[in-house]
Amino acid sequence: MSTQIAAQMYTLRDHCETPSDIAKTCEKIKALGFEAIQASAAGFNTIEAGELKKILDDTGLICAATHRSYDQLKDHAAEIDYHATLDCKYTALGGWGWGGKETKEEWAGFIDDFSALAAAYEGSPVKIGYHNHSHEFAPFGWADAPEKIDPASTPYTTLEEKLGPAAFFEVDTYWVAHGGADPAAWLKRLAGRVPAIHMKDLTVTGAREHKMCEVGAGNLNWPAILEAAKEAGVEWYIIERDQGDLDPFDSLKISLENMKSWGLG
């Protein structure tokens, strides 16, 4: 069974509000050709692990990873049990610092806390990581002292420098590019610490607006990204599309077909 590619269920959040919805959506995901999911958002925050595991077993899917809230991750004993039930090794926090004006000191404090939390999982089958968006690439001081900013001093460079070795990075290709950075370059910088990435493409409209689109249908340099991902030791290529023009099931299907044509899966 191929387990290299997974569907990030946040893509299908509007179809996953109840356990019944999740079961139906998993059947559709399996029919599209997926063998694995990343459980995230909507009903996945309330469904019991045992019930979700039964749905996955009944549909022939596995749980490659999850996204969990900071509060959930802080109860590491419960999270270890939850992920053991799902036979799932990886979970990630979906971001921090949503105001975008947090100081370097505030980020350093968060990173210290998150590093300690990740260390609490050592010796268990579960590893926790950090998933980026684009605000982590904004230089510190951009809002208050633009004349003093250092473009090389950002929340993400601080994460790179200070995040403890027990934690991993879940690199989101779209959001890295949206933040003006190079996904392939960051995969190389973080090599050995990226077991999972979010495969998400970026295009631009004639009105100069960034848009999410299907993997392979946008402007990202996928040959370079895939080469860097392989060298970095990526295990899971997780397809996600937060929003876009196409029906989310159609979007996942196109992305999956494109990725399989590249030799993944």
VOGU-3710 file (C-alpha; in Angstrom, 3 decimals, decimal comma):
1> mstqiaaqmy> 0,000/0,000/0,000  1,281/3,453/-0,915  1,522/5,771/2,062  3,613/8,614/0,679  0,727/10,988/-0,056  -2,039/12,067/2,319  -5,037/14,387/2,112  -5,166/17,212/4,641  -8,771/17,086/5,791  -8,848/20,823/6,498
11> tlrdhcetps> -9,368/21,025/2,737  -12,682/19,232/3,305  -13,608/20,823/6,627  -17,106/21,737/5,448  -17,670/18,028/4,784  -16,345/16,810/8,155  -18,569/18,403/10,773  -19,964/15,181/12,264  -18,726/11,580/12,562  -21,188/10,610/9,830
21> diaktcekik> -19,790/13,358/7,587  -16,260/12,185/8,287  -17,135/8,600/7,362  -18,705/9,664/4,056  -15,816/11,982/3,256  -13,252/9,278/4,000  -15,046/6,963/1,574  -14,816/9,644/-1,107  -11,137/10,255/-0,334  -10,399/6,565/-0,676
31> algfeaiqas> -12,268/6,460/-3,987  -10,087/9,314/-5,280  -7,033/7,142/-4,741  -5,732/8,315/-1,372  -4,389/5,869/1,186  -3,934/8,300/4,093  -5,269/11,475/5,683  -4,162/14,180/8,043  -6,940/14,669/10,602  -7,550/18,360/11,201
41> aagfntieag> -10,276/20,837/12,136  -14,058/20,656/12,164  -15,401/17,346/13,481  -11,941/15,906/14,023  -11,683/18,006/17,174  -14,641/16,227/18,750  -14,746/12,704/17,353  -13,315/10,062/19,683  -10,091/8,447/18,551  -11,619/4,964/18,621
51> elkkilddtg> -14,515/6,002/16,408  -12,176/7,709/13,955  -9,906/4,661/13,865  -12,893/2,446/13,023  -13,888/4,783/10,183  -10,360/4,698/8,818  -10,115/0,920/9,118  -13,503/0,471/7,448  -12,451/2,659/4,510  -8,893/1,362/4,217
61> licaathrsy> -7,179/4,617/5,165  -4,466/5,392/7,693  -3,802/8,537/9,700  -0,449/9,939/8,618  -0,602/12,952/10,938  -2,904/15,297/12,815  -3,194/18,958/13,673  -3,996/19,650/17,312  -4,467/22,809/19,361  -1,842/24,086/21,754
71> dqlkdhaaei> -4,083/23,264/24,724  -4,585/19,725/23,460  -0,862/19,216/22,947  -0,128/20,385/26,482  -1,946/17,289/27,804  0,751/15,043/26,427  -0,426/11,866/28,201  -3,871/12,171/26,625  -2,361/13,023/23,241  -0,062/10,019/23,337
81> dyhatldcky> -3,074/7,792/24,017  -5,083/9,529/21,288  -2,387/9,038/18,677  -1,636/5,495/19,796  -5,273/4,631/19,125  -4,942/6,103/15,636  -1,541/4,454/15,131  -0,345/7,940/14,187  3,191/9,191/14,773  3,068/12,874/13,882
91> talggwgwgg> 1,043/15,844/15,070  1,602/19,563/14,572  0,528/22,904/15,936  -1,047/24,932/13,164  0,804/28,144/13,945  1,347/30,823/16,596  1,517/34,600/16,661  -1,576/35,412/14,664  -1,416/39,132/15,481  1,745/39,437/13,429
101> ketkeewagf> 3,250/42,017/15,783  4,767/39,714/18,386  8,284/40,710/19,362  11,375/38,583/19,010  11,334/38,133/22,772  7,726/36,933/22,707  8,561/34,470/19,957  11,592/33,257/21,882  9,368/32,658/24,917  6,868/30,679/22,870
111> iddfsalaaa> 9,650/28,641/21,263  11,146/27,808/24,656  7,742/26,637/25,895  7,009/24,644/22,753  10,455/23,061/22,808  9,887/21,932/26,389  6,497/20,551/25,410  8,017/18,604/22,528  10,642/17,202/24,895  7,840/15,828/27,084
121> yegspvkigy> 6,917/13,535/24,172  10,403/12,042/23,918  10,410/8,330/24,572  6,842/8,039/23,249  5,775/7,036/19,713  4,530/10,599/19,068  6,448/13,636/17,804  5,048/17,161/17,679  5,958/19,870/15,213  5,272/23,414/14,076
131> hnhshefapf> 3,346/24,281/10,899  4,102/27,651/9,318  2,018/30,250/7,587  3,497/33,400/6,034  3,574/35,772/8,994  6,602/33,879/10,351  8,603/35,376/7,458  7,810/39,000/8,305  10,933/40,723/9,689  10,745/41,777/13,317
141> gwadapekid> 9,896/45,451/13,681  8,130/45,784/10,329  5,139/47,547/11,929  6,864/49,817/14,448  10,397/50,442/13,208  10,613/49,718/9,475  13,808/51,735/9,176  15,547/49,285/11,535  14,344/45,913/10,238  16,737/43,128/9,460
151> pastpyttle> 15,225/40,949/6,711  17,179/37,970/8,037  15,623/38,271/11,520  12,138/36,746/11,419  10,044/34,409/13,540  10,979/31,561/11,213  14,716/32,163/11,476  14,197/32,286/15,238  12,364/28,959/15,080  15,202/27,565/12,994
161> eklgpaaffe> 17,729/28,722/15,567  15,909/27,955/18,810  13,298/25,229/18,313  14,416/22,234/20,353  15,514/19,017/18,630  12,494/17,072/19,888  10,194/19,179/17,679  9,913/18,979/13,904  8,973/21,436/11,161  5,914/20,834/8,995
171> vdtywvahgg> 6,774/23,067/6,041  3,838/24,491/4,079  5,059/25,240/0,560  2,389/27,816/-0,292  2,804/29,845/2,873  6,601/29,884/2,591  6,294/31,309/-0,938  3,515/33,654/0,173  5,954/35,016/2,752  8,479/35,784/0,015
181> adpaawlkrl> 10,774/32,843/0,770  11,899/29,772/-1,177  10,339/26,454/-0,093  13,174/24,395/-1,569  15,808/26,483/0,198  14,033/26,122/3,530  13,675/22,381/3,117  17,426/22,227/2,630  18,031/24,394/5,693  15,782/22,211/7,835
191> agrvpaihmk> 16,931/18,863/6,437  16,429/15,988/8,854  13,699/17,836/10,753  10,865/17,748/8,191  9,022/14,409/8,221  5,932/15,946/6,621  5,218/18,846/4,283  2,065/20,492/3,032  1,858/20,388/-0,736  0,042/23,503/-1,830
201> dltvtgareh> 0,567/25,614/-4,952  0,462/29,364/-5,481  -0,683/31,321/-8,495  -1,369/34,992/-9,114  -4,238/36,764/-10,816  -4,047/39,612/-13,320  -5,017/41,857/-10,402  -1,778/40,790/-8,625  -3,589/38,737/-6,023  -2,088/35,542/-4,666
211> kmcevgagnl> -4,337/32,508/-4,894  -4,105/28,902/-3,768  -4,464/26,356/-6,517  -3,946/22,698/-7,292  -0,457/21,251/-6,940  1,235/21,595/-10,307  -1,135/24,305/-11,542  0,695/27,271/-10,056  4,063/28,986/-10,038  6,013/27,006/-7,439
221> nwpaileaak> 9,193/25,255/-8,566  8,112/21,678/-7,884  11,193/19,921/-9,294  13,384/21,890/-6,888  10,952/21,411/-3,995  10,685/17,659/-4,518  14,452/17,255/-4,816  14,952/19,217/-1,599  12,175/17,290/0,156  13,772/13,983/-0,755
231> eagvewyiie> 17,150/15,148/0,505  15,514/16,483/3,685  14,027/13,076/4,485  10,357/13,965/4,015  8,121/10,942/4,636  4,679/12,426/4,010  3,551/14,696/1,188  0,241/16,076/2,447  -2,013/17,792/-0,093  -3,927/20,790/1,200
241> rdqgdldpfd> -5,903/23,636/-0,301  -7,442/26,059/2,189  -9,595/27,776/-0,423  -9,829/28,075/-4,169  -11,938/28,037/-7,291  -12,617/24,309/-7,644  -14,699/21,923/-5,605  -12,333/20,656/-2,880  -12,720/17,011/-3,910  -11,919/17,902/-7,523
251> slkislenmk> -8,966/19,946/-6,314  -7,527/17,050/-4,307  -8,018/14,697/-7,239  -6,092/16,948/-9,635  -3,268/17,467/-7,150  -3,027/13,738/-6,462  -2,920/12,875/-10,161  -0,220/15,474/-10,805  1,900/14,262/-7,896  1,586/10,629/-8,991
261> swglg> 2,698/11,653/-12,480  5,863/12,972/-10,792  6,560/9,554/-9,288  5,160/10,123/-5,809  2,723/7,768/-4,182
//
